[in-house]
Amino acid sequence: MKKGLSMFAKVSIGLTLTIVVAAAIFLLGIRPTLQNIAYHEENIRQLEAKVAQIPTAQRLVQRAQERVRQAERDLAHIQRTKMPKNTIDVSDRLKAWMQYPDMVREIGIKLRVWPERTGVQRLYEVNLPPPPNDPNAIPTVVLVFPIGQVQVRAPSFQALLNHVRKWNEVPNLLVLVDGLAIQGMSPELYGSYTLTVFVYPRVSGGQVGPNVPSSPQQATGATPAPGGFGMIGGGAFGGPDM
């Protein structure tokens, strides 16, 4: 009897150990699986959150694209209404260098005739620089012409202010007026201020042309026409080109 009980105890202990080992193996196997499930569930939640953001992202992209198109329309409007008709095109540097005098001549005419068209008398002359000797030295982003301080005579304070404001309306020219100073009394009122002209060169095809490999004199056998440079006054450039 005792012998039988002893054998039963041994079998029970062996069975218990087997169950414990099996449970340990089961737990060791299921824990990584559960961890993988939790990881993938979290990854799914993150992906779902990103998917939910797609419509918002698409709207932001569309809005950005519309802003780009509006900026392009604004630039086209500025080029059409505020840039000289003879604005150089830097997609061809040598051609731009050759056309530079025509652009400067047009700017000079506008600076000369506009004051009278706004009801004041011009008391200044204008000196505009020739193009640089090297076509590659022409700025390709913006051309700045600091005209310096100028003076006009106006019949009244209101006429002077009206003249200054109307610099914003001069066709095909972008002008900055700064530092207005007033002297005298009506009808002999004098206004002094500084003028700066800005020109944004055209870039056909959206790409600035390559550098000119040799001097323009060697390439063309000539230099730009000298007309349009130096002091502007009287009828130096013929009739107005507004």
C-alpha positions in Angstrom: 0.0 0.0 0.0 2.7 2.4 1.0 4.6 1.4 -2.1 1.6 2.3 -4.3 1.2 5.7 -2.6 4.8 6.4 -3.2 4.5 5.7 -6.9 1.4 7.9 -7.1 3.2 10.8 -5.4 6.1 10.5 -7.8 3.7 10.5 -10.8 1.9 13.5 -9.4 5.1 15.4 -8.8 6.3 14.5 -12.3 2.9 15.6 -13.8 3.0 18.9 -11.8 6.6 19.6 -13.0 5.5 18.9 -16.6 2.6 21.3 -16.3 4.8 24.0 -14.8 7.3 23.6 -17.5 4.6 23.7 -20.2 3.1 26.8 -18.6 6.6 28.5 -18.6 7.1 27.6 -22.2 3.6 28.9 -23.0 4.3 32.2 -21.2 7.7 32.6 -22.8 6.1 32.2 -26.2 3.0 34.3 -25.7 4.7 37.3 -24.1 6.7 38.4 -27.2 3.6 37.7 -29.3 1.5 40.0 -27.0 4.2 42.6 -27.2 4.2 42.4 -31.0 0.5 42.8 -31.1 0.7 45.9 -28.8 3.4 47.3 -31.1 1.4 46.8 -34.2 -1.8 48.1 -32.7 0.1 51.3 -31.7 1.6 51.5 -35.2 -1.9 51.1 -36.7 -3.2 53.9 -34.4 -0.4 56.2 -35.6 -1.0 55.3 -39.3 -4.7 55.9 -38.8 -3.9 59.3 -37.3 -1.7 60.2 -40.3 -4.4 59.0 -42.7 -6.9 61.3 -40.9 -4.5 64.2 -41.5 -4.3 63.6 -45.3 -7.4 65.8 -46.1 -5.9 68.6 -44.0 -2.5 68.2 -45.7 -4.1 68.2 -49.1 -5.9 71.4 -48.3 -2.7 73.0 -47.1 -1.0 71.9 -50.4 -3.8 73.3 -52.5 -3.7 76.6 -50.5 0.1 76.8 -51.0 -0.3 76.1 -54.7 -2.9 78.9 -55.0 -0.6 81.3 -53.2 2.2 80.4 -55.6 -0.2 81.0 -58.6 -1.3 84.3 -57.0 2.3 85.4 -56.5 3.0 84.6 -60.2 0.0 86.7 -61.2 1.2 89.5 -59.0 4.7 89.4 -60.5 3.3 89.3 -64.0 1.1 92.4 -63.1 4.2 94.2 -61.7 6.2 93.3 -64.8 3.5 94.6 -67.1 2.6 97.8 -65.3 5.6 98.8 -63.1 8.6 97.7 -65.0 10.0 99.7 -68.0 8.9 98.4 -71.4 12.5 98.0 -72.3 13.4 96.0 -69.2 16.4 93.7 -69.9 16.0 90.0 -70.1 18.9 88.2 -68.3 18.2 84.9 -69.8 20.7 86.1 -72.4 23.4 88.2 -70.6 25.0 89.5 -73.8 21.7 90.6 -75.2 20.7 92.2 -71.9 24.0 94.1 -72.0 23.3 95.4 -75.5 19.7 96.5 -74.6 20.7 98.1 -71.3 20.9 101.7 -72.8 17.3 101.5 -74.1 16.1 100.6 -70.6 18.1 103.4 -69.0 16.9 105.9 -71.7 13.3 105.0 -71.0 13.8 105.5 -67.2 15.5 108.9 -67.8 12.6 110.1 -69.9 10.1 109.2 -67.3 12.0 110.8 -64.5 12.3 114.0 -66.6 8.7 114.4 -67.7 6.7 113.0 -64.8 7.0 116.0 -62.4 5.4 118.4 -64.9 2.6 115.9 -65.5 1.8 116.1 -61.8 1.6 119.8 -61.5 5.1 120.9 -60.3 8.2 122.2 -61.9 11.3 119.9 -62.1 14.5 121.6 -60.8 16.8 118.6 -61.1 18.8 116.7 -63.7 19.3 113.0 -63.7 22.6 111.1 -64.1 22.2 107.4 -65.0 25.1 105.0 -65.2 26.1 103.0 -68.3 26.1 99.2 -68.1 29.1 97.6 -66.5 31.9 96.7 -68.8 31.3 93.0 -68.1 27.9 91.7 -69.1 28.3 89.1 -66.3 28.3 91.9 -63.7 24.7 93.0 -64.5 22.6 92.1 -61.4 20.1 89.4 -62.2 17.7 89.9 -59.3 17.1 93.6 -59.0 18.7 96.7 -60.5 18.9 99.7 -58.2 19.3 103.2 -59.5 19.9 105.7 -56.6 18.9 109.0 -58.3 19.7 110.9 -55.1 18.2 114.1 -53.9 15.9 116.0 -56.3 14.0 119.3 -55.9 10.7 120.5 -57.4 8.8 123.8 -57.2 5.0 123.6 -56.4 2.3 126.4 -56.3 0.9 125.0 -53.1 1.4 122.6 -50.2 -1.4 120.4 -51.5 0.0 120.4 -55.0 3.4 119.3 -53.6 1.9 116.4 -51.6 -0.2 115.4 -54.6 3.0 115.3 -56.8 4.8 113.1 -54.3 1.9 110.7 -54.0 1.6 110.4 -57.8 5.1 108.9 -58.1 3.2 105.7 -57.2 1.2 106.1 -60.4 4.0 106.7 -62.9 3.5 104.0 -65.6 6.1 101.3 -66.1 8.4 102.6 -63.3 8.9 101.6 -59.7 10.1 104.5 -57.7 10.8 105.0 -54.0 10.4 108.6 -52.6 11.9 109.3 -49.2 12.7 112.1 -46.9 10.5 114.9 -48.1 11.6 118.4 -46.9 9.6 121.6 -47.7 10.9 125.1 -47.9 9.4 128.5 -48.9 5.8 129.6 -49.1 3.0 129.3 -51.7 3.2 130.0 -54.6 7.0 129.5 -54.3 7.1 126.2 -52.4 10.1 124.0 -52.8 10.1 120.3 -52.0 13.3 118.1 -51.8 13.4 114.3 -51.5 15.4 111.4 -52.6 14.5 109.1 -55.5 15.4 105.5 -56.0 14.4 103.4 -59.0 14.1 99.6 -58.9 14.0 97.4 -61.9 13.4 93.6 -61.7 15.0 92.1 -64.8 13.0 89.6 -66.8 14.0 86.0 -66.9 12.5 84.1 -69.9 12.1 80.5 -69.1 12.8 81.1 -65.5 16.6 80.6 -65.8 19.4 83.2 -65.9 21.6 82.8 -68.9 25.1 81.4 -68.6 28.1 83.8 -68.3 29.4 85.4 -71.4 32.7 83.6 -72.0 34.5 86.6 -73.6 34.4 90.4 -73.5 31.4 91.9 -75.4 33.7 93.9 -77.6 35.3 90.7 -78.8 31.9 89.0 -79.2 30.2 91.7 -81.1 32.9 94.1 -82.3 31.0 97.0 -80.7 29.9 98.6 -77.5 26.4 99.6 -76.4 25.1 102.8 -77.9 26.1 105.7 -75.6 22.8 107.5 -75.9 20.8 107.4 -72.7 23.6 107.9 -70.3 24.9 110.9 -68.5 22.9 114.0 -67.7 19.3 114.1 -68.7 17.6 117.4 -69.4 15.9 119.5 -72.0 15.2 117.4 -75.0 18.2 115.1 -74.7 16.2 112.0 -75.6 13.6 113.4 -77.8 9.9 113.0 -77.1 8.5 111.4 -73.9 8.1 107.7 -73.9 5.5 107.1 -71.2 
